Amino acid sequence: FPSHDKGGGLGDVVGALPKAQASLGHQVAVMIPGYGWIKQIAKLPDSEVNVYYPQSKWFVKPFSTHAQYSPAYIDFTILALEKLKEINFQPDIIHCHDWHTSLIPLFLKKNPDAFFAKTKTILTIHNNAYQGNFDFKNTNTSKNKIMSRDVIVWLGFFMKKLCIMMPVLVLKRGVY
């Protein structure tokens, strides 16, 4: 990725690892939030690895508050799984990176879906200092009505089915 489209080591890994896997004959795809402020490319440079950008209202402009991060990436988690179904790509492995996608393993384990029945997950922690700490109880106030219906459904799922207490430590949920 061009340097303005990535941040730190995570961008380096997401740009290089899929190309290395594809060179070994694996079918690989990359999901990146459909940020409105980055150049979106169809394939990783110098490769045939497709790049998909699930779109969300969260990714139209850069985040203005820390409180937007966790709900945005929960939304991305849902959208990424939906995109895989939409393009009929049934991965053997979903490689999740950092807290941003760390809820995918938990979601697939606690919410079985026949489409992902054979899919395994791996979570790589690139930076343990950022864990997605977030207190969801303040996200749906009259001042902050920015959560999608899917995210609110997820919150109910977390609170009831998983017995998660506030605040949510998102990365910890991926490690379970």
C-alpha positions, 0 to 999 in steps of 0.5 A: 500500500502507498504509505498514506493508506496504512498505519504502522506494522499492521499495514505492512503485514496486510500488504505483504502477507496475502501476496506471499500466501497467494504466491504459494497457491492459496486463494486470498482476499483482503477486507479493508474498511471502506474509508472515504479518505483513502485511495481504493484499489481493486488488487494489492500492488503487484499481485492478483489479490482482490481487495474489498472495501465494505462501506459504512457510514462510519467510514465516510470521514475520519473519526472525530472522537475515540468513542466512534472507533469500537462501534465502527469496527464492530460494524466493519466485522459484520460488513466483512462477514456479509461481504464474504457471503456476497462474493461467495468466498468461503475462506478456510481461514480468516486472519484477523488483525488486532482489536479492529477485527478481533470479534470475528472469532467470537462471533463465528463461534457463538453465532454459527453460520453454515456458510462459515462452518468449515472456516477457522480463525486466527487473530494476530495481535500487532500492538497489545497497547491498543485493545479496543477498550470501550463502554458501549452504554454511552453510545446511543444517547441523544447526543450520539445517535450514530450506531447502525441497527446491526451494531445495536443488535450486536450489543444486545448479543454481547450483553445477553448471550455472552454475558459481557459486562461493561466496559467491553475490552474488544481484543480480549473477546477475540482471544477468549 
